[in-house]
Amino acid sequence: MGPPVLGGTTKDKDAASSSPAEIADPAPVAESKPNRLAWRMAMAMLLLLTISNTTWTFREQLLENPTINAWVNQGGDLQPGQNELLKDPQQIQLISRDMHTHPTHSGILVLSLTFVNLAQSNQAFPDLEVTLLDITNQPVARRRLQPGDYLRPGVDTETGLAADVYLPVLLELGDPGEQAVGFEIRFL
């Protein structure tokens, strides 16, 4: 006879005394379709998360592969810039801006602006697009400036714009005349 079963009935005692071969396995529980779907979706999400994490961890080694590097370069604004710096113009915020005529030279406008990198890490210096507007907000003149055009000489562009650093910029532009009454600045 097998070990006693506490709180069991006589029927339970008889079952406990039977040999293991005589005890039938409980019927297998059929897995429902929604349950299977949930597991498949969870596995797919874990797979995507693993791929993303691996890609981010080994991004420098992956970018050394010419095929992968060419594919990333076709990816748009969030692609790594030169020297693996992030280039995300959406994370650049314009803090102040002012444009006025030059105090001593005629035909020249002085543009002063300050912007900050809100990203969590250094990123490539953005290109600036300055557009002069007429009274109906139509472009009168537009100029795209590379970092070398607006940074003072000697600034190391290799390290990029550090996070939370305010960068003042002072530019002199040709004055297109009285038709220009406003301006806008975009980061590219």
Phi, psi and omega in degrees: 000145182279184180295151181292147178255120181286134176068012181271163177270175179300323179298320179294322180294322178295321180292324180291331181277348180286160178284157182300332181290334182279342181279124181280143175291144177297154181298135179297140181278125179287132181279131183283156181298316178299325180293317178296319179297317179298318179295319180295319179293320178297318179294320178297318179296317178296321178296314178297319178297319179295316179297316179298315180296317179295318179298316181293318182295319183254028185299321182295316179293322179295322181289346175286340177284122183301323181293313180293320180298318178296320179295318180293322181294341177271001190281344179113200188294331184275010179288153176297137177275199178300145179058032175066021178277141175295144174232098182227088182301339178293339180268006176260127181243132176281122183265314180213155179205146179203141176225133178210166178287150181295136184291335184239344181243127179279152179079012181233135174256144177251123178249123174239136180211158175226133176224165184224147176270113180269358179291163181280354181216172177300148173219162181300143177299135182281159166280148177251136173245115180255124180239125175269136187243151175269189185295338179260017181063027175265142181297133174258319178210149180218140178218135176256127184247128174281162179307323178295339180279333184244348177274147178292152180301142178094353178288132180279104181281347180295325182278342178079183179272118183291156179294141176060026177257129178273125183247111175278142180227136178232121183233150172245128182234153175291138181273119181282001178112188186289345181289338178276114182240353180210177179205161173221154182233133175235148175257129182241000000 
